[in-house]
């Protein structure tokens, strides 16, 4: 018994030799599994553009089933599915483009940073600056991340009053 090859796309293992590997990699089942794997990483805008370019599948619209399934060259999406996909694309674009707010200016950011550093150098301990230029410091999570209570403690945002420090702590 020689080495075995395990295909991550198909979840199959077989004896590893040139003939078997070549036969498997060129097989229809492997090609479909590989395509399915890489299609799972496509962004919604690409999926929407491809679905809008396709004509609707008559068989799927009439009976709700299609003999070709995922390999059908026609679209199996209803108008409701397409509208949901459009909304998802618009939400992603809003998040990407700062929710419609103008892009921050580098000079303003540097000025706020300098002011924050100046204020922190005068304060004692680990106090957290709550406001800069009458704007509260806001901690937010990007979309797709878990809720704050599900994060490990090291990733929690600081409490509103800042971290409480104890003096004269001895280690060891």
C-alpha positions as MATLAB code, in Angstrom:
seq = 'XXXXXXXXXXXXXXXXXXXXXXXXXXXXXXXXXXXXXXXXXXXXXXXXXXXXXXXXXXXXXXXXXXXXXXXXXXXXXXXXXXXXXXXXXXXXXXXXXXXXXXXXXXXXXXXXXXXXXXXXXXXXXXXXXXXXXXXXXXXXXXXXXXXXXXXXXXXXXXXXXXXXXXXXXXXX';
ca = [
       0.000    0.000    0.000;
       1.529    3.305   -1.092;
       0.753    6.890   -0.297;
      -2.822    8.108   -0.356;
      -4.020   11.417   -1.766;
      -6.907   13.271   -0.150;
      -8.816   15.784   -2.283;
     -10.041   18.680   -0.117;
     -12.615   19.729   -2.716;
     -14.288   16.330   -3.062;
     -13.553   14.864    0.361;
     -12.239   11.659   -1.228;
      -8.995    9.784   -0.837;
      -7.344    7.370   -3.237;
      -3.990    5.779   -3.944;
      -1.571    8.481   -5.023;
       0.001    7.801   -8.375;
       0.169    9.827  -11.566;
      -2.633    7.979  -13.346;
      -5.145    8.114  -10.463;
      -4.442   11.743   -9.606;
      -4.683   12.892  -13.238;
      -7.910   10.921  -13.731;
      -9.417   12.431  -10.570;
      -8.370   16.034  -11.278;
      -9.867   15.870  -14.779;
     -13.075   14.213  -13.575;
     -16.454   15.934  -13.720;
     -17.171   15.433  -10.009;
     -13.885   17.095   -9.022;
     -14.401   19.976  -11.463;
     -17.891   20.633  -10.047;
     -16.678   20.448   -6.440;
     -13.796   22.806   -7.197;
     -16.107   25.282   -8.976;
     -18.565   25.142   -6.061;
     -15.720   25.835   -3.608;
     -14.442   28.896   -5.441;
     -17.955   30.180   -6.172;
     -18.603   30.316   -2.436;
     -16.077   33.183   -2.235;
     -17.650   35.382   -4.922;
     -18.961   38.755   -3.811;
     -22.654   39.586   -4.068;
     -22.141   42.257   -6.742;
     -20.612   39.663   -9.080;
     -23.402   37.180   -8.370;
     -26.024   39.861   -9.057;
     -24.397   40.878  -12.358;
     -24.234   37.244  -13.519;
     -27.843   36.522  -12.534;
     -29.116   39.651  -14.315;
     -27.257   38.625  -17.481;
     -28.961   35.201  -17.541;
     -32.425   34.541  -18.934;
     -34.944   32.943  -16.540;
     -35.235   29.140  -16.643;
     -38.667   28.198  -18.064;
     -38.700   24.744  -16.508;
     -37.844   26.176  -13.065;
     -40.530   28.887  -13.350;
     -43.215   26.369  -14.376;
     -42.525   23.514  -11.993;
     -40.117   24.910   -9.383;
     -37.531   22.286  -10.336;
     -34.903   21.999  -13.020;
     -33.185   18.820  -14.187;
     -29.872   20.654  -14.547;
     -29.890   22.120  -11.019;
     -26.801   24.226  -10.267;
     -25.393   23.464  -13.729;
     -28.293   25.159  -15.533;
     -27.181   28.044  -17.740;
     -30.411   29.921  -17.006;
     -31.309   31.835  -13.850;
     -33.291   30.168  -11.065;
     -33.737   33.404   -9.097;
     -37.169   34.945   -8.636;
     -37.756   38.696   -8.748;
     -37.906   38.675   -4.942;
     -34.511   36.941   -4.736;
     -32.989   39.477   -7.139;
     -34.385   42.416   -5.135;
     -32.967   40.950   -1.894;
     -29.602   40.520   -3.600;
     -29.734   44.145   -4.821;
     -30.424   45.361   -1.284;
     -27.497   43.335    0.038;
     -25.182   44.829   -2.615;
     -26.371   48.363   -1.741;
     -25.767   47.733    1.981;
     -22.255   46.467    1.269;
     -21.561   49.526   -0.889;
     -22.762   51.835    1.899;
     -20.428   50.174    4.374;
     -17.541   50.385    1.898;
     -18.167   54.047    1.158;
     -18.413   55.317    4.720;
     -22.243   55.247    4.958;
     -22.621   58.240    2.667;
     -20.427   60.472    4.818;
     -17.598   62.369    3.136;
     -14.196   60.740    3.302;
     -12.144   61.921    6.290;
      -9.495   64.494    5.548;
      -5.937   63.530    6.512;
      -5.194   66.999    7.907;
      -8.228   66.852   10.203;
      -7.242   63.383   11.364;
      -3.669   64.477   12.120;
      -4.915   67.523   14.038;
      -7.248   65.345   16.147;
      -4.435   62.863   16.751;
      -2.058   65.593   17.888;
      -4.720   67.033   20.202;
      -5.445   63.570   21.626;
      -1.740   62.921   22.249;
      -1.359   66.321   23.910;
      -4.338   65.674   26.190;
      -3.101   62.182   27.051;
       0.359   63.439   27.962;
      -1.184   65.794   30.573;
      -3.493   63.183   32.067;
      -2.344   60.568   34.566;
      -2.728   56.828   34.309;
      -4.674   55.099   31.588;
      -7.628   57.425   31.249;
      -9.453   57.122   27.948;
     -10.197   60.331   26.058;
     -13.981   60.446   25.687;
     -14.376   63.393   23.361;
     -12.191   65.124   20.832;
     -13.427   68.361   19.262;
     -16.895   67.754   20.759;
     -17.078   64.422   18.914;
     -17.360   61.289   21.050;
     -14.909   58.492   20.335;
     -17.046   55.677   18.940;
     -16.077   52.023   18.992;
     -17.757   49.925   16.321;
     -17.415   46.483   14.816;
     -17.262   45.897   11.069;
     -20.236   44.040    9.568;
     -19.998   40.278    9.823;
     -18.198   40.306   13.175;
     -19.710   38.767   16.276;
     -21.483   40.846   18.883;
     -19.241   42.409   21.530;
     -20.371   40.028   24.265;
     -19.242   37.068   22.099;
     -15.716   38.432   21.644;
     -12.823   37.389   23.869;
     -12.096   39.869   26.687;
      -8.949   41.155   24.991;
     -11.038   42.472   22.075;
     -13.748   44.221   24.096;
     -13.797   48.019   23.712;
     -12.725   49.964   26.787;
     -15.447   50.791   29.318;
     -16.883   54.339   29.243;
     -14.881   55.466   32.292;
     -11.661   53.892   31.087;
      -9.768   50.965   32.561;
      -9.446   50.941   36.315;
      -5.821   50.672   37.341;
      -4.535   49.477   40.667;
      -1.348   50.928   42.005;
       1.414   48.992   43.787;
       0.654   45.687   42.173;
       3.340   43.094   42.882;
       4.020   40.326   40.445;
       5.495   36.969   41.344;
];
